[in-house]
Amino acid sequence: MRLSTLLFLGSVVLLSGCTVGRFFVYNFADTRDHRKFPFRSLSASSQPYRYAVAKVERGPVNATVGDKEVAFDTFLEDHATVAFLIIHRDTIKYERYFKGYDTAQVHTSFSMAKSVMSMLVGCAIADGFIGNVQQPVTDFVPELKKNGFDAVTLEHVLQMTSGLDFSESYVDPFGTAARFYYGRRMYRYMERMKLARAPGERFEYVSGNSQLLGLILERALRAKGDQRTLTRYLQDRLWTPLGMEYPSSWSIDRKEGGIEKTFCCINAPARDFAKLGSLYMHEGAWRGQRLMPSEWVAQSTMVDTSNGSAAYYRYQWWLPSQEGDFMAQGILGQFVYVNPAREIVIVRLGKKYGGVGWPTVFRSLAKLYEQ
């Protein structure tokens, strides 16, 4: 083997041991990223819930691309989609998979995990681990007092109005987003968090807020003597009761003593992601069981522009309109869209965003089910 080749391979090995190195080795986010990181397992339920499947498919036939009509299946495949589901009144009306994906294929959530964190915060308040959203962050993470976080509340963090100093760039290997995604010292990174401005001034979407929610929840559990990991808490409170069908996982920053990547990395198949949306569509109730307070579901998806908040974002959920619909969203075009008025849940998973205004597509599709 040539010396230059040996030197190159050696540099790759050395680089892969650090955050910047892993950025260059793995490059940008990919749908198979769940294979790159250590994880904690989410088990399939012993009593899985399976959506009914319509005997006669009722889905979109065509889509307009430019000035041409194309088959909707072709539209999806041409725009980097790997899974697409439309669920109306808890029945699958349309389901497609592309590029070798199928019903059991695990897919990385990316930032859809943020919405799951919002759900878990609601559960923790209902369970008495957290008092309310007005509690200061420093009640749970007192070491942040030295960094000026006394005035930052849990609601500021949920709303992305905390004023956190965090670079959300996905192309900078030296930025905080890369450090959080590829790094192995998440606790240390969070202890060093700083503020760029006073809380409540303005909305700014940064993943550091969602990772801080994970630390807050972990500390809230520990304060009450509960030693469950965040994965175990998710399993107990939502995953098992929802009847998830397939083995899944939550990526962590390091194998021993790590913490879940709560801003990005729950890994599951499309149908199981859909159940998270269905739970919210049913206002926190599922198969006769109250899993979450209906008040939290309403509070976490309503339009609010107070205290620097954005009308299109609420408690880690995106609001594509002011008509009551909402969605979880990930960077490569992962979506769980919920339209309660039309009893619709749509899941789109992709290898890329695909150059499509997906929220507009979802809202148009929902109108097909008005009757």
Rosetta blueprint (number, residue, H / E / L):
1 M L
2 R L
3 L H
4 S H
5 T H
6 L H
7 L H
8 F H
9 L H
10 G H
11 S H
12 V H
13 V H
14 L H
15 L H
16 S H
17 G L
18 C L
19 T H
20 V H
21 G H
22 R H
23 F H
24 F H
25 V H
26 Y H
27 N L
28 F L
29 A L
30 D L
31 T L
32 R L
33 D H
34 H H
35 R H
36 K L
37 F L
38 P L
39 F E
40 R E
41 S E
42 L E
43 S L
44 A L
45 S L
46 S L
47 Q L
48 P L
49 Y L
50 R L
51 Y L
52 A E
53 V E
54 A L
55 K L
56 V L
57 E L
58 R L
59 G L
60 P L
61 V L
62 N E
63 A E
64 T E
65 V E
66 G L
67 D L
68 K E
69 E E
70 V E
71 A E
72 F H
73 D H
74 T H
75 F H
76 L H
77 E H
78 D H
79 H L
80 A L
81 T E
82 V E
83 A E
84 F E
85 L E
86 I E
87 I E
88 H E
89 R L
90 D L
91 T E
92 I E
93 K E
94 Y E
95 E E
96 R E
97 Y E
98 F L
99 K L
100 G L
101 Y L
102 D L
103 T L
104 A L
105 Q L
106 V L
107 H E
108 T E
109 S L
110 F L
111 S L
112 M H
113 A H
114 K H
115 S H
116 V H
117 M H
118 S H
119 M H
120 L H
121 V H
122 G H
123 C H
124 A H
125 I H
126 A H
127 D L
128 G L
129 F L
130 I L
131 G L
132 N L
133 V L
134 Q L
135 Q L
136 P E
137 V H
138 T H
139 D H
140 F L
141 V L
142 P H
143 E H
144 L H
145 K H
146 K H
147 N H
148 G L
149 F H
150 D H
151 A H
152 V L
153 T E
154 L H
155 E H
156 H H
157 V H
158 L H
159 Q H
160 M L
161 T L
162 S L
163 G L
164 L E
165 D L
166 F L
167 S L
168 E L
169 S L
170 Y L
171 V L
172 D L
173 P L
174 F L
175 G L
176 T H
177 A H
178 A H
179 R H
180 F H
181 Y H
182 Y H
183 G L
184 R L
185 R L
186 M H
187 Y H
188 R H
189 Y H
190 M H
191 E H
192 R L
193 M L
194 K L
195 L E
196 A L
197 R L
198 A L
199 P L
200 G L
201 E L
202 R L
203 F L
204 E L
205 Y L
206 V L
207 S H
208 G H
209 N H
210 S H
211 Q H
212 L H
213 L H
214 G H
215 L H
216 I H
217 L H
218 E H
219 R H
220 A H
221 L H
222 R H
223 A H
224 K L
225 G L
226 D L
227 Q L
228 R L
229 T L
230 L H
231 T H
232 R H
233 Y H
234 L H
235 Q H
236 D H
237 R H
238 L H
239 W H
240 T L
241 P L
242 L L
243 G L
244 M L
245 E L
246 Y L
247 P L
248 S E
249 S E
250 W E
251 S E
252 I E
253 D L
254 R L
255 K L
256 E L
257 G L
258 G L
259 I L
260 E E
261 K L
262 T L
263 F L
264 C L
265 C L
266 I E
267 N E
268 A E
269 P L
270 A H
271 R H
272 D H
273 F H
274 A H
275 K H
276 L H
277 G H
278 S H
279 L H
280 Y H
281 M H
282 H L
283 E L
284 G L
285 A E
286 W E
287 R L
288 G L
289 Q E
290 R E
291 L L
292 M L
293 P L
294 S H
295 E H
296 W H
297 V H
298 A H
299 Q H
300 S L
301 T L
302 M L
303 V L
304 D L
305 T L
306 S H
307 N H
308 G H
309 S L
310 A L
311 A L
312 Y L
313 Y E
314 R E
315 Y L
316 Q L
317 W E
318 W E
319 L L
320 P L
321 S L
322 Q L
323 E L
324 G L
325 D L
326 F E
327 M E
328 A E
329 Q E
330 G E
331 I L
332 L L
333 G L
334 Q E
335 F E
336 V E
337 Y E
338 V E
339 N E
340 P H
341 A H
342 R H
343 E L
344 I E
345 V E
346 I E
347 V E
348 R E
349 L E
350 G E
351 K L
352 K L
353 Y L
354 G L
355 G L
356 V L
357 G L
358 W H
359 P H
360 T H
361 V H
362 F H
363 R H
364 S H
365 L H
366 A H
367 K H
368 L H
369 Y H
370 E L
371 Q L
